[in-house]
Every structure is written in structure tokens, then in C-alpha cells.
């Protein structure tokens, strides 16, 4: 019985952490160093993008079909960049935030393992 409860809690946590509702996608939007503004994507914008240039980062809503090097090179003058496209709410945030989500997930899994030992 205890194992079933732990399994149910674990599944609920994972679903809540990694799935989003069917509403419109929300992404960070910025063109500089500080990216704290959220926007709701409209139309055919079905992805969030984070583009890292040498001197700045750009975050915004984007079309997933345009998530390729050629399209981005034609849109921005700086040719030295890295980018990430993703399709869940606020996924184009800084690596520090992403790292904290990973730490939270690992801590939760360690707590579940600890519960199973008792």
C-alpha cells in the first residue's frame, strides 16, 4: 500500500513538473541581459526560443518550424550564436533556473527513495 502511494505521488509530481495545460504558450521575452518579461504567444508561434550571442541574449516566442540555423542567420546580423527552441511554458529561461529545476527533481526523487527504505 505504501509503495502504491509513493508511486502515485511520484507520477503526479512528474506530470505537474513536465506537462503544461492546453492554453497558449508563455515564453520569456527580452533583448538584452535581463529576461524577466513573460509574453503569451499568438498565432502560429508554437515554441520559445533563446538565442545566445556574444554580447547579449534574445528570448521570444517563435515558430518551431523556423528553429534552424539558416533561418536565424537570415533574421539576425550576428552570425556567432547558439540557440535553443522548446515547446513548454517559460522554457527559454536562464541556465540557472533550469539547473534549479533539476536540483528540485533530484531532491524529490531522493526523498521518495528514502521513504521507500522505511
C-alpha positions in Angstrom: 0.0 0.0 0.0 2.8 2.4 0.9 4.5 1.6 -2.4 1.4 2.5 -4.3 1.1 5.8 -2.6 4.7 6.7 -3.3 4.2 5.7 -6.9 1.1 7.9 -7.2 2.8 10.9 -5.6 5.9 10.5 -7.9 3.8 10.2 -11.1 1.7 13.3 -10.0 4.9 15.3 -9.4 6.5 14.4 -12.7 3.3 15.2 -14.6 3.0 18.5 -12.9 6.6 19.4 -13.5 6.9 18.5 -17.1 3.5 18.9 -18.7 1.6 22.1 -19.3 -2.0 22.8 -19.9 -3.6 23.2 -23.3 -3.7 27.0 -23.1 -1.5 29.3 -25.2 2.3 29.0 -24.7 4.0 31.5 -22.5 7.7 32.5 -23.1 10.2 34.9 -21.7 10.7 37.9 -24.0 13.9 40.0 -23.8 16.5 41.6 -26.0 19.4 42.2 -23.6 20.8 40.9 -20.3 17.8 40.8 -18.0 14.9 38.5 -19.1 12.1 38.8 -16.7 9.2 39.7 -19.0 6.6 37.0 -19.9 4.5 37.1 -23.1 1.7 34.8 -24.3 2.5 33.5 -27.8 0.0 34.2 -30.5 -0.9 32.8 -33.9 1.4 30.2 -35.2 4.1 30.8 -32.6 4.3 27.3 -31.1 7.8 27.5 -29.5 10.0 29.6 -27.2 13.5 30.5 -28.4 16.6 31.5 -26.5 19.4 32.8 -28.7 22.8 33.5 -27.1 25.1 35.9 -28.9 28.5 37.0 -27.6 27.2 40.3 -26.1 23.5 39.6 -25.5 20.7 37.1 -25.3 17.4 37.2 -27.1 14.3 35.3 -25.8 10.9 35.4 -27.5 8.0 33.4 -28.9 8.9 31.6 -32.2 7.7 29.2 -34.8 9.1 25.7 -34.2 9.5 25.2 -37.9 11.8 28.2 -38.0 14.1 26.8 -35.4 17.1 26.2 -37.6 20.4 27.9 -38.1 19.7 29.2 -41.6 16.5 31.0 -40.7 18.0 32.6 -37.6 21.2 33.7 -39.5 18.9 35.5 -42.0 16.9 37.2 -39.2 19.9 38.5 -37.1 23.0 40.2 -38.3 25.4 38.5 -35.7 26.5 35.1 -37.1 28.1 33.8 -34.0 25.3 32.4 -31.8 23.8 29.4 -30.1 20.1 28.8 -29.8 17.6 26.6 -28.1 13.9 26.1 -29.1 11.4 24.4 -26.8 7.7 23.9 -26.5 6.6 24.2 -22.9 5.8 27.3 -20.8 8.8 29.5 -19.8 11.3 27.0 -21.1 13.6 29.7 -22.6 14.9 30.9 -19.3 18.4 31.1 -18.0 20.5 28.0 -17.2 20.5 28.9 -13.5 16.7 28.5 -13.4 16.9 25.2 -15.4 19.6 23.9 -13.0 17.4 24.7 -10.0 14.5 22.6 -11.6 16.9 19.7 -12.0 18.1 20.0 -8.4 14.5 20.1 -7.2 13.7 16.9 -9.2 16.7 15.1 -7.9 15.9 16.1 -4.3 12.3 14.9 -4.7 13.5 11.5 -6.1 16.0 11.1 -3.2 13.1 11.8 -0.7 11.0 9.2 -2.4 13.9 6.7 -2.2 14.3 7.5 1.5 10.6 6.9 2.1 10.8 3.5 0.4 13.5 2.4 2.8 11.3 2.9 5.9 
